[in-house]
Amino acid sequence: MKREVQKGKKEFDEQFSLERENRIRERVKERIKERDNPTFINYKLIYASCAAVLLFGLIVSLSFVSPSMASVISNIPFLNELMEKEDSIGVDSIGDLLIHELREDNFKVSQGTNIDFREKTIYVGVEGTKDYYQKYEKDIIERSNSILDAHGLGAYTVEVTNPQVEKEPYDDGITEEMQKKYDDYEKRSLALSDKIMSELNEQNYHVQSADVRINDKERFIPLEIPVSETRVDEIKEIVRKVAEEKEPGEFKIKVYTFDPIREEAQVRWSPVIDTLTEGLIGKSELKVELVGFTFYSAPYTLSVDTSIDKSNPNASMLANEIEDEMNTFINSKEIKKVVNGDEYQIIVKSKDGKKIN
């Protein structure tokens, strides 16, 4: 099942550059519309992905793990609880497992689940009517909790939602006149972005994006350029010239560099981190709060935030157990193919952010 994860931003230690964080933040913001009461996008809550994705909201569609990876997990201590039945029922995540078993019990639940990792809460949707929701909400929660407990994932709690319950229509305060203005900003921004990229491509400059933003508050052109492209000043001059011709007036131009090799590593590692996150957070005795990674360090760094008090006499033992579980998974036969020989380090932190492994 394809997984689509919206990206977002959380500062990940000092190893992550501010420019990199800003670049990702700029990409996930609305490019044009600036509103007095901005709405947040739903994001996946594991501060992983390009900029350490720790985002603002819930994770979407919990089907992360490929069938081959599911097979590996089934043979690894404690992570096997996620995939215990994958051969017979075809599940490949906590969410799939939960929904499958609820449907086996004839509950009318939606296919997907959402998880707030920070709150350790799984949201299960009900497909039935409002009356059905009110009648079976508690039963679904009780059954869900028993399923999670049976798989050693009791750290999660479950809440049930019903999309069919009527809600008050949301008034975003956008008038028809304002909407026309925003649409015009977007049209102009996209046109200038296309023109800039066309000009740069024609002259064989390597630029990944130029996401122009024109609105009431700013005129901004962020450029994504690979580290291998050294003609940055030339690129900025071309961008200024094109912008002046198409949209007279001053623009702020900022360059964000990225390393394609590290970006490729991030893509390969993402499902590995997803799986570790599901399992580690769900295991209450390990006291894991978040799992993150950065590929802009050498070696690559996997960071585990916990609620362990550093003064706890068992702190080091717990940290080592977490590290051992992660290494066992990462060094398994199939996952080693995904990791592809990348060097990495694991840092387990106490609740006050101190390294304890």
KABEL-V534713 format. One record per residue. N is the residue number from 1. RES is the residue in three letters. PHI is phi in whole degrees, 0 to 359 (999 if undefined). PSI is psi as a letter, one per 20 degrees, with the letter a starting at -180 (999 if undefined). Layout:
# KABEL-V534713
n-><N	N>
res-><RES	RES>
phi-><PHI	PHI>
psi-><PSI	PSI>
This chain:
# KABEL-V534713
n-><1	2	3	4	5	6	7	8	9	10	11	12	13	14	15	16	17	18	19	20	21	22	23	24	25	26	27	28	29	30	31	32	33	34	35	36	37	38	39	40	41	42	43	44	45	46	47	48	49	50	51	52	53	54	55	56	57	58	59	60	61	62	63	64	65	66	67	68	69	70	71	72	73	74	75	76	77	78	79	80	81	82	83	84	85	86	87	88	89	90	91	92	93	94	95	96	97	98	99	100	101	102	103	104	105	106	107	108	109	110	111	112	113	114	115	116	117	118	119	120	121	122	123	124	125	126	127	128	129	130	131	132	133	134	135	136	137	138	139	140	141	142	143	144	145	146	147	148	149	150	151	152	153	154	155	156	157	158	159	160	161	162	163	164	165	166	167	168	169	170	171	172	173	174	175	176	177	178	179	180	181	182	183	184	185	186	187	188	189	190	191	192	193	194	195	196	197	198	199	200	201	202	203	204	205	206	207	208	209	210	211	212	213	214	215	216	217	218	219	220	221	222	223	224	225	226	227	228	229	230	231	232	233	234	235	236	237	238	239	240	241	242	243	244	245	246	247	248	249	250	251	252	253	254	255	256	257	258	259	260	261	262	263	264	265	266	267	268	269	270	271	272	273	274	275	276	277	278	279	280	281	282	283	284	285	286	287	288	289	290	291	292	293	294	295	296	297	298	299	300	301	302	303	304	305	306	307	308	309	310	311	312	313	314	315	316	317	318	319	320	321	322	323	324	325	326	327	328	329	330	331	332	333	334	335	336	337	338	339	340	341	342	343	344	345	346	347	348	349	350	351	352	353	354	355	356	357>
res-><MET	LYS	ARG	GLU	VAL	GLN	LYS	GLY	LYS	LYS	GLU	PHE	ASP	GLU	GLN	PHE	SER	LEU	GLU	ARG	GLU	ASN	ARG	ILE	ARG	GLU	ARG	VAL	LYS	GLU	ARG	ILE	LYS	GLU	ARG	ASP	ASN	PRO	THR	PHE	ILE	ASN	TYR	LYS	LEU	ILE	TYR	ALA	SER	CYS	ALA	ALA	VAL	LEU	LEU	PHE	GLY	LEU	ILE	VAL	SER	LEU	SER	PHE	VAL	SER	PRO	SER	MET	ALA	SER	VAL	ILE	SER	ASN	ILE	PRO	PHE	LEU	ASN	GLU	LEU	MET	GLU	LYS	GLU	ASP	SER	ILE	GLY	VAL	ASP	SER	ILE	GLY	ASP	LEU	LEU	ILE	HIS	GLU	LEU	ARG	GLU	ASP	ASN	PHE	LYS	VAL	SER	GLN	GLY	THR	ASN	ILE	ASP	PHE	ARG	GLU	LYS	THR	ILE	TYR	VAL	GLY	VAL	GLU	GLY	THR	LYS	ASP	TYR	TYR	GLN	LYS	TYR	GLU	LYS	ASP	ILE	ILE	GLU	ARG	SER	ASN	SER	ILE	LEU	ASP	ALA	HIS	GLY	LEU	GLY	ALA	TYR	THR	VAL	GLU	VAL	THR	ASN	PRO	GLN	VAL	GLU	LYS	GLU	PRO	TYR	ASP	ASP	GLY	ILE	THR	GLU	GLU	MET	GLN	LYS	LYS	TYR	ASP	ASP	TYR	GLU	LYS	ARG	SER	LEU	ALA	LEU	SER	ASP	LYS	ILE	MET	SER	GLU	LEU	ASN	GLU	GLN	ASN	TYR	HIS	VAL	GLN	SER	ALA	ASP	VAL	ARG	ILE	ASN	ASP	LYS	GLU	ARG	PHE	ILE	PRO	LEU	GLU	ILE	PRO	VAL	SER	GLU	THR	ARG	VAL	ASP	GLU	ILE	LYS	GLU	ILE	VAL	ARG	LYS	VAL	ALA	GLU	GLU	LYS	GLU	PRO	GLY	GLU	PHE	LYS	ILE	LYS	VAL	TYR	THR	PHE	ASP	PRO	ILE	ARG	GLU	GLU	ALA	GLN	VAL	ARG	TRP	SER	PRO	VAL	ILE	ASP	THR	LEU	THR	GLU	GLY	LEU	ILE	GLY	LYS	SER	GLU	LEU	LYS	VAL	GLU	LEU	VAL	GLY	PHE	THR	PHE	TYR	SER	ALA	PRO	TYR	THR	LEU	SER	VAL	ASP	THR	SER	ILE	ASP	LYS	SER	ASN	PRO	ASN	ALA	SER	MET	LEU	ALA	ASN	GLU	ILE	GLU	ASP	GLU	MET	ASN	THR	PHE	ILE	ASN	SER	LYS	GLU	ILE	LYS	LYS	VAL	VAL	ASN	GLY	ASP	GLU	TYR	GLN	ILE	ILE	VAL	LYS	SER	LYS	ASP	GLY	LYS	LYS	ILE	ASN>
phi-><999	290	246	241	242	283	270	200	217	211	298	242	54	273	287	263	287	297	299	296	300	297	298	290	300	295	289	267	290	297	286	242	285	246	242	293	237	296	264	273	272	284	233	281	267	222	289	236	64	311	249	71	315	238	247	274	219	259	277	251	44	279	235	262	263	289	303	295	291	300	297	295	302	294	252	245	309	67	289	297	295	287	238	306	246	298	293	267	239	72	274	217	192	302	300	298	299	297	297	303	290	295	291	299	271	68	278	273	243	290	293	269	232	244	231	258	293	295	270	54	238	256	257	251	269	258	272	281	286	299	298	297	302	294	284	248	306	294	297	294	296	298	292	298	297	291	295	297	298	295	257	70	240	289	291	276	247	236	237	250	239	229	300	276	290	293	239	298	301	276	256	275	76	271	280	299	295	296	297	298	295	298	298	294	303	296	300	294	296	295	297	291	300	298	295	297	296	298	295	293	295	300	264	62	269	263	228	280	202	218	273	293	233	238	199	296	257	204	229	226	232	275	248	260	230	294	297	285	272	261	270	296	298	296	298	299	294	296	298	300	296	297	297	296	291	266	222	307	127	279	242	274	244	227	258	241	268	216	252	303	294	290	296	295	297	300	297	295	282	308	294	295	295	304	293	301	297	304	288	295	293	288	270	300	292	275	59	275	255	210	234	222	209	226	255	257	215	228	288	303	241	256	243	243	272	232	258	285	282	300	282	298	300	263	303	295	296	297	299	292	295	300	297	297	298	295	295	301	293	296	266	291	306	288	290	300	293	289	293	61	79	297	280	214	228	247	243	258	245	285	293	261	83	268	292	233	247>
psi-><p	q	p	o	p	p	q	b	p	p	p	n	a	i	i	p	q	h	g	g	g	h	g	h	g	h	h	i	r	p	h	g	p	o	q	h	m	q	q	q	q	p	r	p	m	o	m	b	a	g	k	l	n	o	a	i	c	q	q	q	n	m	n	h	p	q	h	h	h	h	h	g	h	i	j	p	p	h	i	h	h	h	k	h	j	h	h	h	i	k	q	k	r	g	g	g	g	g	g	g	h	g	h	h	j	k	p	n	q	r	g	q	q	q	p	o	h	h	i	l	p	p	p	p	q	p	i	a	r	g	g	g	g	h	h	j	g	h	g	g	g	g	h	g	h	h	g	g	h	h	j	k	l	i	h	q	r	p	q	p	q	n	h	i	p	p	q	p	p	p	o	j	j	o	r	h	g	h	g	h	g	g	h	g	g	g	g	h	g	h	g	h	g	g	g	g	h	g	g	h	g	h	j	k	q	n	p	h	q	n	n	q	o	p	a	h	h	q	o	p	n	p	p	o	p	q	h	i	o	i	l	g	h	g	g	h	g	g	g	g	g	g	g	h	h	h	m	p	r	p	q	p	p	p	p	o	q	q	o	h	g	h	g	h	h	g	g	g	h	g	h	g	h	g	g	g	g	g	g	g	h	i	n	h	i	i	k	p	g	q	p	r	q	p	j	l	r	o	r	q	p	p	p	o	p	r	j	p	p	h	i	p	h	j	g	h	g	g	g	h	g	g	g	g	g	g	h	g	g	h	j	q	g	g	h	h	h	g	h	k	j	p	p	r	q	p	o	p	q	r	i	j	j	q	p	j	999>
